[in-house]
């Protein structure tokens, strides 16, 4: 019985035409700085910085960032958040799921620059949120899913994860004992996986309420609902 549905944020509920600010940071690094990219990204996503400026100042000396890089990187985060918008049907899909189960947010993201959650109405629709930078764990790490379980007080078998990333959302959820719902908007080939694993596939969020209702009614065969 699905008692709670947990949504990923980026590229599941919302997207930004400006693209990922972390990817933009990568493009701004000089060749001699490139080896620090993975550590820089992880730090930004697992530590609760109060602002993008605080994050970048922490890395200014270790990464030898110059003023132009710091300014451009800060602008990348500003543009990504400012241009973010919901995918079509997001508010309606979340509202319909809320009529069936509790909802929560689990996202690999920083703590700063998230004013978009209020601007897009996500904070009001999904009041329980778990951000990687607040808990110090990234999907698909077990700690991220365990944090949600503790916050909701719900057993793994009663939780479903809805997300676009096969690795972070689907594999992470399955390892945690959750049901996984893969939002595959681009109709990508499904990776090889255990045929008996509780993996379901949808092309858009508007199919999620129907799927949750079916699971609650006893549907067991993983299927693509289109």
N, CA, C and O of each residue as an XYZ file, in Angstrom:
904
protein
N       0.847     -1.192      0.000
C       0.000      0.000      0.000
C       0.888      1.248      0.000
O       1.689      1.433      0.916
N       0.756      2.091     -1.000
C       1.527      3.328     -1.079
C       0.875      4.376     -0.188
O      -0.263      4.786     -0.418
N       1.614      4.804      0.833
C       1.091      5.800      1.766
C       1.711      7.178      1.553
O       1.167      8.182      2.011
N       2.852      7.227      0.860
C       3.492      8.516      0.592
C       4.214      8.462     -0.748
O       4.809      7.447     -1.109
N       4.153      9.564     -1.471
C       4.801      9.685     -2.770
C       5.834     10.799     -2.672
O       5.511     11.925     -2.295
N       7.064     10.479     -3.011
C       8.180     11.412     -2.871
C       8.641     11.844     -4.259
O       8.985     11.010     -5.096
N       8.645     13.142     -4.491
C       9.009     13.678     -5.798
C      10.437     14.216     -5.802
O      10.875     14.847     -4.840
N      11.150     13.963     -6.883
C      12.391     14.657     -7.178
C      12.025     16.066     -7.640
O      10.893     16.307     -8.060
N      12.976     16.995     -7.564
C      12.693     18.375     -7.958
C      13.111     18.671     -9.394
O      12.274     18.822    -10.284
N      14.448     18.750     -9.603
C      14.966     19.198    -10.899
C      14.743     18.167    -11.997
O      15.079     16.991    -11.854
N      14.168     18.640    -13.090
C      13.885     17.833    -14.279
C      12.814     16.779    -14.043
O      12.597     15.897    -14.874
N      12.141     16.886    -12.888
C      10.959     16.073    -12.629
C       9.754     16.996    -12.451
O       8.777     16.906    -13.194
N       9.835     17.882    -11.463
C       8.777     18.875    -11.262
C       9.066     20.164    -12.015
O       8.165     20.770    -12.594
N      10.327     20.576    -12.003
C      10.700     21.854    -12.613
C      11.922     21.698    -13.512
O      12.668     20.723    -13.414
N      12.108     22.685    -14.393
C      13.303     22.749    -15.233
C      13.683     24.211    -15.389
O      12.878     25.105    -15.129
N      14.902     24.442    -15.810
C      15.356     25.804    -16.048
C      15.956     25.913    -17.439
O      16.880     25.168    -17.764
N      15.460     26.816    -18.266
C      16.061     27.032    -19.588
C      17.532     27.423    -19.493
O      18.289     27.231    -20.445
N      17.940     27.971    -18.348
C      19.335     28.364    -18.163
C      20.242     27.168    -17.956
O      21.464     27.297    -18.017
N      19.659     26.013    -17.713
C      20.460     24.810    -17.501
C      20.969     24.696    -16.078
O      20.642     25.517    -15.220
N      21.769     23.674    -15.838
C      22.309     23.434    -14.502
C      23.405     24.435    -14.162
O      24.350     24.593    -14.934
N      23.299     25.114    -13.023
C      24.366     26.053    -12.631
C      25.670     25.339    -12.313
O      26.747     25.910    -12.478
N      25.580     24.100    -11.859
C      26.806     23.346    -11.589
C      27.527     23.013    -12.893
O      28.757     23.042    -12.948
N      26.777     22.701    -13.929
C      27.406     22.449    -15.222
C      28.063     23.728    -15.743
O      29.144     23.685    -16.329
N      27.401     24.859    -15.525
C      27.980     26.136    -15.946
C      29.283     26.403    -15.187
O      30.232     26.944    -15.754
N      29.328     26.027    -13.919
C      30.554     26.175    -13.143
C      31.681     25.362    -13.765
O      32.825     25.811    -13.837
N      31.341     24.180    -14.203
C      32.358     23.321    -14.827
C      32.973     24.004    -16.046
O      34.185     23.956    -16.253
N      32.129     24.631    -16.836
C      32.596     25.308    -18.044
C      33.460     26.525    -17.720
O      34.277     26.944    -18.540
N      33.281     27.090    -16.533
C      34.020     28.286    -16.139
C      35.368     27.977    -15.489
O      36.198     28.869    -15.311
N      35.576     26.721    -15.139
C      36.840     26.346    -14.511
C      37.961     26.284    -15.548
O      37.750     25.853    -16.682
N      39.138     26.713    -15.148
C      40.312     26.579    -16.004
C      40.797     25.126    -15.983
O      40.443     24.378    -15.071
N      41.591     24.718    -16.960
C      42.099     23.338    -16.983
C      42.794     22.937    -15.693
O      42.665     21.794    -15.256
N      43.534     23.863    -15.069
C      44.241     23.520    -13.837
C      43.310     23.402    -12.632
O      43.729     22.947    -11.567
N      42.040     23.812    -12.796
C      41.061     23.735    -11.709
C      40.090     22.573    -11.900
O      39.372     22.206    -10.970
N      40.063     21.999    -13.090
C      39.033     21.036    -13.458
C      38.969     19.826    -12.533
O      37.893     19.267    -12.322
N      40.111     19.413    -11.979
C      40.135     18.220    -11.126
C      39.349     18.422     -9.830
O      39.048     17.454     -9.131
N      39.017     19.669     -9.507
C      38.281     19.962     -8.281
C      36.766     19.991     -8.487
O      36.013     20.162     -7.528
N      36.320     19.826     -9.718
C      34.902     19.996    -10.018
C      34.010     19.063     -9.203
O      33.040     19.518     -8.598
N      34.319     17.777     -9.176
C      33.468     16.814     -8.460
C      33.366     17.163     -6.979
O      32.283     17.098     -6.397
N      34.488     17.532     -6.370
C      34.480     17.887     -4.947
C      33.695     19.163     -4.713
O      32.987     19.288     -3.714
N      33.817     20.110     -5.630
C      33.107     21.379     -5.509
C      31.596     21.159     -5.566
O      30.848     21.709     -4.758
N      31.158     20.350     -6.531
C      29.729     20.067     -6.674
C      29.194     19.339     -5.448
O      28.152     19.709     -4.907
N      29.901     18.314     -5.014
C      29.435     17.555     -3.853
C      29.331     18.457     -2.625
O      28.359     18.383     -1.873
N      30.332     19.304     -2.426
C      30.306     20.202     -1.275
C      29.084     21.114     -1.328
O      28.423     21.328     -0.312
N      28.785     21.650     -2.506
C      27.629     22.530     -2.636
C      26.317     21.835     -2.395
O      25.331     22.465     -2.014
N      26.300     20.512     -2.621
C      25.067     19.749     -2.484
C      24.930     19.001     -1.164
O      23.875     18.430     -0.891
N      25.980     18.993     -0.338
C      25.849     18.280      0.935
C      26.128     19.169      2.153
O      26.090     18.690      3.286
N      26.409     20.459      1.927
C      26.615     21.380      3.050
C      25.624     22.523      2.960
O      25.386     23.044      1.870
N      25.040     22.926      4.082
C      23.999     23.970      4.079
C      24.563     25.391      4.067
O      24.630     26.044      5.108
N      24.959     25.855      2.916
C      25.453     27.220      2.797
C      24.290     28.213      2.805
O      23.251     27.943      2.204
N      24.446     29.352      3.473
C      23.362     30.336      3.537
C      23.155     31.098      2.234
O      22.077     31.645      2.000
N      24.182     31.137      1.380
C      24.077     31.885      0.131
C      25.102     31.354     -0.862
O      26.054     30.669     -0.489
N      24.890     31.682     -2.127
C      25.854     31.282     -3.147
C      27.182     31.968     -2.916
O      28.238     31.409     -3.211
N      27.132     33.189     -2.385
C      28.377     33.908     -2.100
C      29.199     33.182     -1.039
O      30.421     33.083     -1.152
N      28.524     32.677     -0.010
C      29.230     31.947      1.044
C      29.854     30.677      0.492
O      30.976     30.321      0.853
N      29.130     29.997     -0.379
C      29.637     28.778     -1.015
C      30.883     29.075     -1.842
O      31.903     28.399     -1.710
N      30.793     30.075     -2.680
C      31.913     30.388     -3.570
C      33.112     30.937     -2.818
O      34.253     30.670     -3.195
N      32.871     31.699     -1.764
C      33.995     32.229     -0.984
C      34.756     31.106     -0.280
O      35.968     31.199     -0.084
N      34.039     30.047      0.100
C      34.694     28.896      0.723
C      35.683     28.248     -0.243
O      36.707     27.704      0.169
N      35.364     28.315     -1.514
C      36.193     27.668     -2.537
C      37.141     28.625     -3.255
O      37.947     28.192     -4.078
N      37.055     29.900     -2.959
C      37.870     30.873     -3.685
C      39.367     30.551     -3.595
O      40.059     30.532     -4.613
N      39.861     30.300     -2.387
C      41.287     30.017     -2.214
C      41.634     28.584     -2.602
O      42.577     28.395     -3.371
N      40.917     27.546     -2.108
C      41.276     26.170     -2.468
C      41.269     25.910     -3.972
O      42.091     25.144     -4.476
N      40.331     26.555     -4.696
C      40.231     26.331     -6.134
C      40.893     27.441     -6.943
O      40.889     27.404     -8.174
N      41.462     28.426     -6.251
C      42.096     29.567     -6.925
C      41.119     30.266     -7.872
O      41.472     30.595     -9.005
N      39.909     30.485     -7.409
C      38.911     31.171     -8.228
C      39.212     32.660     -8.277
O      39.507     33.273     -7.251
N      39.139     33.237     -9.457
C      39.358     34.678     -9.543
C      38.013     35.400     -9.461
O      36.959     34.765     -9.467
N      38.057     36.718     -9.385
C      36.837     37.504     -9.208
C      35.844     37.284    -10.348
O      34.638     37.197    -10.117
N      36.346     37.195    -11.562
C      35.462     37.012    -12.712
C      34.750     35.671    -12.645
O      33.569     35.577    -12.978
N      35.455     34.642    -12.221
C      34.839     33.317    -12.100
C      33.769     33.320    -11.019
O      32.671     32.803    -11.225
N      34.084     33.898     -9.876
C      33.124     33.950     -8.778
C      31.860     34.685     -9.209
O      30.751     34.235     -8.923
N      32.020     35.801     -9.889
C      30.869     36.585    -10.339
C      30.036     35.800    -11.350
O      28.807     35.794    -11.277
N      30.705     35.141    -12.287
C      29.990     34.388    -13.317
C      29.280     33.172    -12.725
O      28.169     32.840    -13.139
N      29.912     32.510    -11.765
C      29.296     31.353    -11.135
C      28.070     31.757    -10.317
O      27.046     31.073    -10.344
N      28.177     32.859     -9.598
C      27.035     33.350     -8.826
C      25.885     33.705     -9.762
O      24.721     33.451     -9.450
N      26.213     34.289    -10.900
C      25.186     34.655    -11.875
C      24.506     33.419    -12.445
O      23.308     33.445    -12.729
N      25.259     32.339    -12.615
C      24.687     31.100    -13.137
C      23.592     30.569    -12.215
O      22.546     30.123    -12.686
N      23.827     30.616    -10.912
C      22.814     30.167     -9.955
C      21.609     31.102     -9.968
O      20.466     30.652     -9.892
N      21.870     32.403    -10.064
C      20.782     33.382    -10.096
C      19.888     33.155    -11.311
O      18.662     33.180    -11.200
N      20.505     32.934    -12.468
C      19.732     32.734    -13.688
C      18.967     31.414    -13.661
O      17.817     31.352    -14.094
N      19.600     30.365    -13.154
C      18.929     29.062    -13.105
C      17.674     29.126    -12.240
O      16.622     28.613    -12.621
N      17.792     29.756    -11.080
C      16.636     29.870    -10.203
C      15.585     30.819    -10.738
O      14.386     30.557    -10.644
N      16.048     31.925    -11.302
C      15.116     32.927    -11.803
C      14.319     32.472    -13.006
O      13.177     32.889    -13.197
N      14.923     31.609    -13.824
C      14.245     31.138    -15.034
C      13.506     29.822    -14.841
O      12.832     29.354    -15.759
N      13.621     29.223    -13.667
C      12.988     27.926    -13.435
C      11.472     28.011    -13.576
O      10.849     28.999    -13.188
N      10.905     26.972    -14.131
C       9.453     26.893    -14.265
C       8.997     25.451    -14.140
O       9.777     24.520    -14.338
N       7.746     25.280    -13.816
C       7.190     23.929    -13.671
C       6.934     23.312    -15.039
O       6.592     24.008    -15.996
N       7.102     22.009    -15.115
C       6.648     21.298    -16.296
C       5.127     21.413    -16.364
O       4.457     21.529    -15.338
N       4.599     21.380    -17.566
C       3.146     21.435    -17.741
C       2.480     20.328    -16.937
O       2.902     19.172    -16.984
N       1.443     20.691    -16.205
C       0.686     19.708    -15.444
C       1.212     19.396    -14.059
O       0.609     18.606    -13.333
N       2.345     20.011    -13.675
C       2.915     19.723    -12.358
C       1.961     20.034    -11.211
O       1.730     19.164    -10.371
N       1.393     21.250    -11.141
C       0.497     21.550    -10.008
C      -0.682     20.590     -9.920
O      -1.050     20.138     -8.835
N      -1.269     20.286    -11.074
C      -2.431     19.407    -11.088
C      -2.070     17.987    -10.665
O      -2.816     17.343     -9.928
N      -0.917     17.504    -11.137
C      -0.504     16.146    -10.792
C      -0.223     16.014     -9.306
O      -0.645     15.046     -8.672
N       0.492     16.990     -8.747
C       0.803     16.941     -7.317
C      -0.479     17.016     -6.498
O      -0.635     16.291     -5.516
N      -1.389     17.887     -6.898
C      -2.656     18.018     -6.169
C      -3.437     16.708     -6.198
O      -4.015     16.311     -5.186
N      -3.458     16.039     -7.340
C      -4.191     14.774     -7.456
C      -3.544     13.692     -6.603
O      -4.241     12.887     -5.985
N      -2.205     13.668     -6.566
C      -1.521     12.687     -5.733
C      -1.793     12.952     -4.256
O      -1.949     12.019     -3.469
N      -1.849     14.227     -3.888
C      -2.127     14.596     -2.486
C      -3.482     14.081     -2.030
O      -3.686     13.856     -0.837
N      -4.398     13.893     -2.949
C      -5.707     13.343     -2.587
C      -5.631     11.849     -2.294
O      -6.558     11.266     -1.731
N      -4.506     11.234     -2.688
C      -4.360      9.783     -2.541
C      -3.366      9.383     -1.463
O      -3.501      8.322     -0.853
N      -2.361     10.234     -1.223
C      -1.284      9.873     -0.300
C      -0.573     11.135      0.175
O      -0.797     12.223     -0.355
N       0.272     10.981      1.165
C       1.124     12.086      1.576
C       2.159     12.337      0.495
O       2.515     11.430     -0.257
N       2.640     13.567      0.420
C       3.648     13.896     -0.585
C       4.860     14.527      0.100
O       4.744     15.149      1.156
N       6.024     14.350     -0.527
C       7.258     14.924     -0.010
C       8.193     15.194     -1.176
O       7.972     14.735     -2.297
N       9.238     15.946     -0.884
C      10.248     16.290     -1.880
C      11.595     15.760     -1.420
O      11.980     15.954     -0.267
N      12.314     15.090     -2.317
C      13.674     14.627     -2.033
C      14.536     15.047     -3.210
O      14.368     14.543     -4.321
N      15.465     15.977     -2.966
C      16.226     16.547     -4.071
C      17.709     16.644     -3.775
O      18.117     17.003     -2.670
N      18.511     16.320     -4.779
C      19.937     16.606     -4.726
C      20.112     18.060     -5.136
O      20.142     18.376     -6.325
N      20.228     18.939     -4.157
C      20.317     20.355     -4.468
C      20.913     21.128     -3.308
O      20.989     20.636     -2.182
N      21.329     22.335     -3.603
C      21.896     23.220     -2.598
C      20.783     23.856     -1.762
O      19.603     23.730     -2.089
N      21.170     24.541     -0.679
C      20.176     25.199      0.172
C      19.932     26.648     -0.229
O      18.948     27.249      0.203
N      20.803     27.210     -1.039
C      20.639     28.618     -1.443
C      19.993     28.694     -2.828
O      20.025     27.734     -3.598
N      19.406     29.857     -3.126
C      18.816     30.062     -4.445
C      17.576     29.242     -4.710
O      17.274     28.937     -5.864
N      16.853     28.880     -3.673
C      15.662     28.054     -3.857
C      14.367     28.845     -3.649
O      13.332     28.278     -3.299
N      14.438     30.153     -3.869
C      13.227     30.964     -3.798
C      12.175     30.485     -4.797
O      10.983     30.754     -4.646
N      12.640     29.777     -5.807
C      11.729     29.248     -6.823
C      10.675     28.325     -6.220
O       9.580     28.203     -6.770
N      10.987     27.673     -5.099
C      10.009     26.775     -4.476
C       8.769     27.542     -4.039
O       7.651     27.039     -4.156
N       8.962     28.755     -3.539
C       7.828     29.602     -3.169
C       7.197     30.226     -4.409
O       5.974     30.250     -4.550
N       8.037     30.726     -5.303
C       7.541     31.413     -6.495
C       6.673     30.499     -7.353
O       5.675     30.946     -7.919
N       7.039     29.233     -7.455
C       6.298     28.291     -8.280
C       5.201     27.547     -7.511
O       4.501     26.705     -8.073
N       5.061     27.864     -6.231
C       4.007     27.250     -5.439
C       4.302     25.846     -4.951
O       3.416     25.166     -4.433
N       5.547     25.406     -5.115
C       5.883     24.044     -4.693
C       5.901     23.911     -3.179
O       5.473     22.892     -2.639
N       6.394     24.931     -2.495
C       6.430     24.887     -1.028
C       5.044     24.697     -0.441
O       4.876     23.978      0.544
N       4.052     25.338     -1.042
C       2.687     25.224     -0.537
C       2.061     23.878     -0.832
O       1.220     23.400     -0.071
N       2.466     23.263     -1.936
C       1.877     21.985     -2.331
C       2.587     20.792     -1.702
O       1.966     19.772     -1.405
N       3.906     20.934     -1.501
C       4.698     19.849     -0.912
C       5.417     20.415      0.304
O       6.484     21.014      0.171
N       4.852     20.233      1.461
C       5.381     20.880      2.662
C       6.510     20.092      3.329
O       7.297     20.656      4.090
N       6.587     18.827      3.053
C       7.682     18.022      3.598
C       8.782     17.941      2.557
O       8.576     17.398      1.472
N       9.943     18.475      2.881
C      11.033     18.449      1.908
C      12.325     18.000      2.573
O      12.603     18.330      3.726
N      13.098     17.245      1.820
C      14.407     16.773      2.270
C      15.403     17.130      1.176
O      15.337     16.603      0.065
N      16.325     18.029      1.499
C      17.335     18.467      0.543
C      18.675     17.864      0.921
O      19.025     17.790      2.099
N      19.417     17.436     -0.079
C      20.716     16.805      0.182
C      21.628     17.694      1.011
O      22.341     17.204      1.886
N      21.614     18.997      0.744
C      22.502     19.905      1.463
C      22.107     20.079      2.919
O      22.904     20.558      3.725
N      20.886     19.693      3.263
C      20.445     19.787      4.657
C      20.744     18.507      5.435
O      20.879     18.540      6.658
N      20.847     17.386      4.732
C      21.049     16.106      5.427
C      22.442     15.527      5.212
O      22.823     14.567      5.883
N      23.210     16.101      4.282
C      24.563     15.612      4.037
C      24.638     14.305      3.285
O      25.627     13.581      3.407
N      23.616     13.982      2.507
C      23.607     12.741      1.720
C      22.938     13.008      0.386
O      21.970     13.763      0.300
N      23.465     12.378     -0.651
C      22.948     12.530     -2.008
C      22.276     11.247     -2.480
O      22.764     10.152     -2.200
N      21.167     11.372     -3.187
C      20.654     10.210     -3.900
C      21.725      9.764     -4.892
O      22.342     10.628     -5.515
N      21.982      8.482     -5.077
C      21.213      7.333     -4.584
C      21.710      6.762     -3.258
O      21.408      5.611     -2.944
N      22.460      7.530     -2.472
C      22.971      7.024     -1.196
C      21.815      6.662     -0.266
O      20.780      7.329     -0.247
N      22.009      5.618      0.484
C      20.959      5.134      1.382
C      20.518      6.199      2.373
O      19.342      6.277      2.726
N      21.466      7.021      2.825
C      21.133      8.032      3.819
C      20.071      9.007      3.374
O      19.303      9.501      4.199
N      20.009      9.300      2.071
C      19.005     10.228      1.571
C      17.597      9.647      1.732
O      16.677     10.339      2.169
N      17.443      8.395      1.381
C      16.128      7.753      1.470
C      15.748      7.474      2.931
O      14.580      7.569      3.307
N      16.729      7.138      3.726
C      16.466      6.914      5.150
C      15.999      8.197      5.832
O      15.163      8.158      6.735
N      16.535      9.321      5.403
C      16.131     10.602      5.989
C      14.649     10.873      5.740
O      13.952     11.391      6.613
N      14.173     10.522      4.552
C      12.756     10.700      4.230
C      11.899      9.757      5.078
O      10.865     10.154      5.616
N      12.341      8.518      5.185
C      11.591      7.545      5.989
C      11.440      8.025      7.429
O      10.364      7.925      8.019
N      12.534      8.548      7.989
C      12.471      9.042      9.370
C      11.541     10.243      9.485
O      10.760     10.346     10.431
N      11.631     11.142      8.523
C      10.825     12.361      8.588
C       9.338     12.065      8.454
O       8.509     12.698      9.109
N       9.005     11.102      7.604
C       7.602     10.762      7.392
C       7.102      9.701      8.364
O       5.898      9.579      8.593
N       8.036      8.927      8.939
C       7.633      7.849      9.831
C       6.885      6.745      9.104
O       5.919      6.187      9.622
N       7.348      6.433      7.883
C       6.671      5.444      7.041
C       7.671      4.362      6.629
O       8.827      4.665      6.333
N       7.236      3.125      6.610
C       8.104      2.018      6.223
C       8.431      2.079      4.743
O       7.634      2.591      3.958
N       9.611      1.556      4.339
C      10.037      1.591      2.946
C       9.010      1.048      1.955
O       8.806      1.623      0.886
N       8.373     -0.048      2.310
C       7.425     -0.664      1.388
C       6.198      0.164      1.103
O       5.433     -0.152      0.192
N       5.996      1.223      1.870
C       4.833      2.086      1.680
C       5.182      3.409      0.999
O       4.376      4.338      0.972
N       6.408      3.480      0.445
C       6.877      4.716     -0.179
C       7.131      4.525     -1.670
O       7.580      3.464     -2.104
N       6.839      5.562     -2.445
C       7.126      5.556     -3.882
C       7.943      6.794     -4.217
O       7.654      7.886     -3.728
N       8.964      6.623     -5.052
C       9.817      7.719     -5.507
C       9.486      8.026     -6.958
O       9.442      7.125     -7.796
N       9.253      9.304     -7.253
C       8.966      9.749     -8.619
C      10.116     10.637     -9.078
O      10.341     11.699     -8.497
N      10.846     10.221    -10.111
C      11.972     11.024    -10.566
C      12.428     10.675    -11.960
O      12.064      9.634    -12.506
N      13.237     11.564    -12.540
C      13.684     11.386    -13.919
C      15.018     10.650    -14.043
O      15.361     10.174    -15.125
N      15.772     10.553    -12.946
C      17.100      9.937    -13.004
C      17.021      8.446    -12.685
O      16.570      8.051    -11.610
N      17.470      7.622    -13.643
C      17.455      6.179    -13.394
C      18.372      5.826    -12.234
O      18.010      5.021    -11.376
N      19.556      6.423    -12.203
C      20.514      6.096    -11.153
C      20.079      6.646     -9.804
O      19.965      5.899     -8.833
N      19.836      7.943     -9.742
C      19.537      8.584     -8.462
C      18.175      8.206     -7.911
O      18.045      7.883     -6.730
N      17.164      8.246     -8.759
C      15.790      8.050     -8.288
C      15.332      6.597     -8.324
O      14.809      6.081     -7.336
N      15.527      5.944     -9.452
C      15.036      4.568     -9.585
C      15.910      3.592     -8.800
O      15.418      2.883     -7.923
N      17.201      3.556     -9.113
C      18.070      2.603     -8.421
C      18.167      2.917     -6.928
O      18.215      2.006     -6.102
N      18.195      4.195     -6.588
C      18.241      4.561     -5.172
C      17.006      4.107     -4.425
O      17.099      3.595     -3.310
N      15.840      4.296     -5.043
C      14.587      3.887     -4.407
C      14.510      2.372     -4.251
O      14.120      1.870     -3.197
N      14.876      1.659     -5.287
C      14.813      0.197     -5.223
C      15.737     -0.349     -4.138
O      15.372     -1.268     -3.406
N      16.933      0.224     -4.043
C      17.879     -0.226     -3.012
C      17.333      0.031     -1.611
O      17.649     -0.692     -0.666
N      16.510      1.069     -1.492
C      15.928      1.408     -0.195
C      14.669      0.605      0.111
O      14.134      0.690      1.216
N      14.191     -0.174     -0.860
C      12.985     -0.955     -0.654
C      11.711     -0.228     -1.023
O      10.617     -0.640     -0.638
N      11.856      0.870     -1.781
C      10.702      1.653     -2.212
C      10.220      1.169     -3.575
O      10.896      0.397     -4.254
N       9.038      1.638     -3.957
C       8.563      1.534     -5.325
C       9.172      2.688     -6.114
O       9.281      3.797     -5.592
N       9.567      2.449     -7.347
C      10.184      3.488     -8.178
C       9.305      3.807     -9.385
O       8.826      2.911    -10.079
N       9.106      5.100     -9.617
C       8.352      5.563    -10.779
C       9.277      6.459    -11.601
O       9.638      7.559    -11.182
N       9.643      5.972    -12.757
C      10.593      6.666    -13.625
C       9.855      7.592    -14.588
O       9.035      7.141    -15.388
N      10.150      8.886    -14.505
C       9.560      9.865    -15.419
C      10.475      9.946    -16.641
O      11.504     10.621    -16.613
N      10.101      9.273    -17.679
C      10.927      9.124    -18.876
C      10.325      9.926    -20.023
O       9.755      9.356    -20.954
N      10.452     11.242    -19.956
C       9.825     12.120    -20.940
C      10.386     11.933    -22.347
O       9.677     12.149    -23.329
N      11.635     11.538    -22.450
C      12.274     11.421    -23.758
C      12.203     10.008    -24.330
O      12.834      9.710    -25.345
N      11.444      9.154    -23.685
C      11.271      7.773    -24.153
C      12.610      7.073    -24.359
O      12.820      6.413    -25.377
N      13.502      7.214    -23.407
C      14.801      6.562    -23.470
C      14.641      5.057    -23.245
O      13.688      4.635    -22.590
N      15.545      4.252    -23.773
C      15.479      2.802    -23.523
C      15.613      2.533    -22.022
O      16.442      3.140    -21.344
N      14.805      1.636    -21.527
C      14.885      1.320    -20.109
C      16.131      0.484    -19.834
O      16.339     -0.533    -20.495
N      16.955      0.882    -18.884
C      18.145      0.095    -18.542
C      17.767     -1.299    -18.066
O      16.653     -1.521    -17.592
N      18.678     -2.213    -18.193
C      18.442     -3.577    -17.736
C      18.284     -3.579    -16.219
O      19.056     -2.940    -15.504
N      17.281     -4.298    -15.739
C      17.037     -4.364    -14.298
C      16.261     -5.633    -13.981
O      15.801     -6.338    -14.878
N      16.127     -5.903    -12.721
C      15.379     -7.061    -12.256
C      13.923     -6.932    -12.713
O      13.244     -5.968    -12.360
N      13.455     -7.885    -13.484
C      12.096     -7.823    -14.030
C      11.029     -7.827    -12.937
O       9.906     -7.378    -13.165
N      11.372     -8.326    -11.763
C      10.402     -8.371    -10.670
C      10.456     -7.142     -9.777
O       9.664     -7.021     -8.842
N      11.383     -6.226    -10.055
C      11.509     -5.026     -9.233
C      10.307     -4.111     -9.461
O       9.794     -4.027    -10.576
N       9.859     -3.428     -8.413
C       8.695     -2.540     -8.539
C       9.057     -1.221     -9.228
O       9.123     -0.168     -8.594
N       9.289     -1.306    -10.546
C       9.631     -0.140    -11.350
C       8.504      0.132    -12.331
O       8.088     -0.754    -13.078
N       8.017      1.363    -12.322
C       6.946      1.765    -13.222
C       7.440      2.961    -14.023
O       8.294      3.717    -13.561
N       6.908      3.126    -15.209
C       7.408      4.149    -16.114
C       6.264      4.997    -16.642
O       5.234      4.467    -17.057
N       6.442      6.309    -16.627
C       5.455      7.225    -17.190
C       6.180      8.227    -18.079
O       7.371      8.480    -17.900
N       5.464      8.784    -19.022
C       6.041      9.781    -19.902
C       5.846     11.196    -19.371
O       6.572     12.114    -19.752
N       4.869     11.366    -18.494
C       4.592     12.692    -17.939
C       3.965     12.552    -16.566
O       3.450     11.492    -16.208
N       4.013     13.637    -15.798
C       3.500     13.607    -14.423
C       2.001     13.383    -14.349
O       1.497     12.897    -13.336
N       1.282     13.730    -15.406
C      -0.177     13.588    -15.316
C      -0.627     12.135    -15.225
O      -1.791     11.863    -14.930
N       0.296     11.192    -15.478
C      -0.057      9.778    -15.347
C       0.222      9.229    -13.955
O      -0.197      8.119    -13.627
N       0.932     10.006    -13.133
C       1.320      9.517    -11.807
C       0.116      9.268    -10.891
O       0.073      8.225    -10.240
N      -0.861     10.177    -10.812
C      -2.013      9.889     -9.930
C      -2.720      8.586    -10.286
O      -3.097      7.815     -9.404
N      -2.896      8.349    -11.578
C      -3.541      7.105    -12.031
C      -2.733      5.886    -11.600
O      -3.289      4.870    -11.183
N      -1.422      6.006    -11.710
C      -0.549      4.895    -11.322
C      -0.621      4.643     -9.821
O      -0.723      3.495     -9.388
N      -0.570      5.700     -9.031
C      -0.643      5.540     -7.573
C      -1.973      4.918     -7.179
O      -2.023      4.038     -6.320
N      -3.047      5.372     -7.807
C      -4.356      4.794     -7.518
C      -4.372      3.309     -7.847
O      -4.924      2.506     -7.095
N      -3.759      2.945     -8.980
C      -3.701      1.544     -9.366
C      -2.907      0.714     -8.379
O      -3.304     -0.401     -8.040
N      -1.781      1.252     -7.912
C      -0.966      0.532     -6.935
C      -1.722      0.352     -5.620
O      -1.633     -0.697     -4.983
N      -2.452      1.364     -5.227
C      -3.223      1.260     -3.990
C      -4.381      0.270     -4.128
O      -4.838     -0.317     -3.147
N      -4.843      0.099     -5.371
C      -5.936     -0.842     -5.616
C      -5.445     -2.270     -5.828
O      -6.241     -3.188     -6.026
N      -4.105     -2.449     -5.783
C      -3.564     -3.782     -5.862
C      -2.852     -4.143     -7.142
O      -2.506     -5.309     -7.333
N      -2.611     -3.159     -8.057
C      -1.887     -3.453     -9.277
C      -0.473     -3.882     -8.916
O       0.156     -3.280     -8.046
N       0.030     -4.919     -9.579
C       1.350     -5.439     -9.243
C       2.307     -5.505    -10.438
O       3.525     -5.514    -10.257
N       1.766     -5.552    -11.644
C       2.623     -5.723    -12.822
C       3.216     -4.394    -13.267
O       2.477     -3.516    -13.712
N       4.553     -4.219    -13.159
C       5.174     -2.985    -13.623
C       4.884     -2.770    -15.108
O       5.079     -3.669    -15.926
N       4.423     -1.586    -15.438
C       4.048     -1.313    -16.823
C       4.300      0.127    -17.175
O       4.331      0.985    -16.292
N       4.475      0.401    -18.403
C       4.604      1.774    -18.881
C       3.208      2.305    -19.155
O       2.466      1.717    -19.942
N       2.839      3.409    -18.517
C       1.514      3.983    -18.720
C       1.509      5.056    -19.802
O       0.478      5.681    -20.050
N       2.657      5.274    -20.448
C       2.734      6.246    -21.538
C       2.773      7.659    -21.057
O       2.838      8.585    -21.865
